[in-house]
Amino acid sequence: MIVLFCFALSVAQVCSGQAAKDSACYECRRASVIGVTTTAALTSFYLLNDLWYADYPRSPLHSFDDHDEWLQMDKMGHFFSAYTLSDQYHYVLTKNAMSDRKAAWLAASTSMMYLSGIELLDGYSAQWGWSWSDMLANTCGSSLFLMQQLKWHDQRIQMKFSYSNSPYAMLNSEQLGRNFQQRLFKDYNAQTYWLSCNMSSFVASDKAFPRWLNVAIGYGATKMTTARINDVDVNNFNRTREFYLSFDADLNRLRWKRKWLKQTVKILSFIKIPAPTFEIRSDGKIKMHAVFF
């Protein structure tokens, strides 16, 4: 998913490079944003196909069932990616004079089309295949963004991501990554995905909680060296699901005096803030982390 993140972040930064505030050509600005988006998407597909899929044999379009792989951590990645891309692109569109509702529909649709394109590349590769469970996760991520934006014109519940280095990647570096850059996207043992809920937006009084305070529910997994437990090419451990309860912060709700700082905070808003965290594992173990990321 590295291509997706490069695409999402680069598009988000288009906002800061648009015409000055006194520009009256809003249609030109919107056309420019959509044009840059389309170019970035097509370029990323070309690079992804050339640098990744070209190394594997092609096949007719086919599907495969991978719903039981990696304790569904890869599905959480699809969920998170679809939500994040929708949210970031919506921000760019609204900052370039598009209405909130129209931008929400366009952002969610663009997210689905982009991820569907990646799924098609999988479908024509003999190594993988079109995954309906991936598409379900993509749909859920885009829908989480769209439903909130249409109902509340606000993202009260955000998808976030955190990473803590794990010792398992070295046991199967081919699949889990050989360096930090690869492991950031490939080592599911090191990733945690969060639903971060803003407290003040769900209560009547604005003074009940700080505007920035969130409570986050996280999911992770560990002791995985292969996609499925029946793989025998490397050692398998007792795979364990991890559930977390933590605090978080929505820094977008703070008032930033500098425009560039506000935009930077928005671009990085998918990162979970380190905080005290309560953990429950599927093997029955319970742990309290003073700070967990």
Secondary structure, DSSP 4 states (H G I P E B T S, - for coil): -HHHHHHHHHHHHHGGGS--TT---HHHHHHHHHHHHHHHHHHHHHHHHHHTGGGS-B-SS-B---TTGGGGHHHHHHHHHHHHHHHHHHHHHHTTT--HHHHHHHHHHHHHHHHHHHHHHHHTBTTS-B-HHHHHHHHHHHHHHHHHHHHHSS-SEEEEEEE---SSGGGSHHHH-SSHHHHHHH-TTSEEEEEEEESGGGSS-TTSS-TTEEEEEEEEEES-SSSSTT--SS-----EEEEEEEEEE-GGGS--SSHHHHHHHHHTTTBPPPEEEEEEETTS-EEEEEEE-
